[in-house]
Amino acid sequence: DKYMPLKSVICSSANPLDVAMVYESMGFKRIYIADLDGILKNKPNLELLEKIAVETNLEVMADIGIASIHDLELLRDTGVEGIVGTETMSSLEFLDELPDDFLLSIDMKDGELLSNLEVGLMDFLNFLRKRTRCREVILLDLSLVGTYSGVNIDLCRKVTEKLPCGIIYGGGVKNVVDIHKLCVSGIKGVLVGSGIHCGKITMSELSGFL
């Protein structure tokens, strides 16, 4: 209820398809979508997600609040790669039902694992370490998302030391220096949405860094 429509220096529209097309025109190949209608209300925007996947050449990954294999299959039918998030995960045993190479989101808030699993971050990481099936992990510090206050390097190091798969980090990224810090800490990819939309990170800076 606190989220307002997007205001961006790169796009005059708040329509997700328009924003995705701008991302594509800027040179991005892959986008992350958090569908809050799906996560909070169990009403994902499947038609819109499919439209983005069909009408762009972007690789689309989306968190719609997946709590069952059926939810994952619904997304697969749209051409979108589903993300299983700890915030809505029903149980640890649910991980055993997932196909190989699934995408996992570790959702953190105020230093704690955001979930109903009654397990702390380190225990969860130890559980995951015994399973190498998840292809990538998205590590979100939701306390920092949209704040431009800097990245949580300590959290990144804890996770990269425990997990062998690629880690994509999101939360507090304010400039290319932050991205460099994340790369040095072992992070494979970075979510840069807010920094791009407010103009703190430009494509010329990103291109130069890459």
Secondary structure as the mmCIF struct_conf table of DSSP 4:
data_model
#
loop_
_struct_conf.conf_type_id
_struct_conf.id
_struct_conf.beg_label_comp_id
_struct_conf.beg_label_asym_id
_struct_conf.beg_label_seq_id
_struct_conf.end_label_comp_id
_struct_conf.end_label_asym_id
_struct_conf.end_label_seq_id
HELX_LH_PP_P HELX_LH_PP_P1 TYR A 3 LEU A 6
BEND BEND1 VAL A 9 ILE A 10
BEND BEND2 SER A 12 SER A 12
HELX_RH_AL_P HELX_RH_AL_P1 PRO A 16 MET A 26
TURN_TY1_P TURN_TY1_P1 GLY A 27 GLY A 27
STRN STRN1 ARG A 30 ALA A 34
HELX_RH_AL_P HELX_RH_AL_P2 LEU A 36 LYS A 41
BEND BEND3 ASN A 42 ASN A 42
HELX_RH_AL_P HELX_RH_AL_P3 LEU A 46 GLU A 55
BEND BEND4 THR A 56 THR A 56
STRN STRN2 GLU A 59 ASP A 63
BEND BEND5 ILE A 64 ILE A 64
BEND BEND6 SER A 68 SER A 68
HELX_RH_AL_P HELX_RH_AL_P4 ILE A 69 ARG A 76
TURN_TY1_P TURN_TY1_P2 ASP A 77 GLY A 79
STRN STRN3 GLU A 81 GLY A 85
TURN_TY1_P TURN_TY1_P3 THR A 86 THR A 88
TURN_TY1_P TURN_TY1_P4 LEU A 92 GLU A 93
HELX_RH_AL_P HELX_RH_AL_P5 PHE A 94 GLU A 97
BEND BEND7 LEU A 98 LEU A 98
HELX_LH_PP_P HELX_LH_PP_P2 PRO A 99 PRO A 99
TURN_TY1_P TURN_TY1_P5 ASP A 100 ASP A 101
STRN STRN4 LEU A 103 LYS A 109
TURN_TY1_P TURN_TY1_P6 ASP A 110 GLY A 111
STRN STRN5 GLU A 112 LEU A 113
BEND BEND8 SER A 115 LEU A 117
HELX_RH_AL_P HELX_RH_AL_P6 LEU A 121 ARG A 129
TURN_TY1_P TURN_TY1_P7 LYS A 130 LYS A 130
BEND BEND9 ARG A 135 ARG A 135
STRN STRN6 GLU A 136 ASP A 141
TURN_TY1_P TURN_TY1_P8 LEU A 142 THR A 147
BEND BEND10 SER A 149 SER A 149
HELX_RH_AL_P HELX_RH_AL_P7 ILE A 153 LYS A 162
BEND BEND11 CYS A 165 CYS A 165
STRN STRN7 GLY A 166 GLY A 170
BEND BEND12 GLY A 171 GLY A 171
BEND BEND13 ASN A 175 ASN A 175
HELX_RH_AL_P HELX_RH_AL_P8 VAL A 176 VAL A 184
TURN_TY1_P TURN_TY1_P9 SER A 185 GLY A 186
STRN STRN8 GLY A 189 VAL A 190
HELX_RH_AL_P HELX_RH_AL_P9 GLY A 193 CYS A 198
TURN_TY1_P TURN_TY1_P10 GLY A 199 GLY A 199
BEND BEND14 LYS A 200 ILE A 201
HELX_RH_AL_P HELX_RH_AL_P10 MET A 203 PHE A 209
#
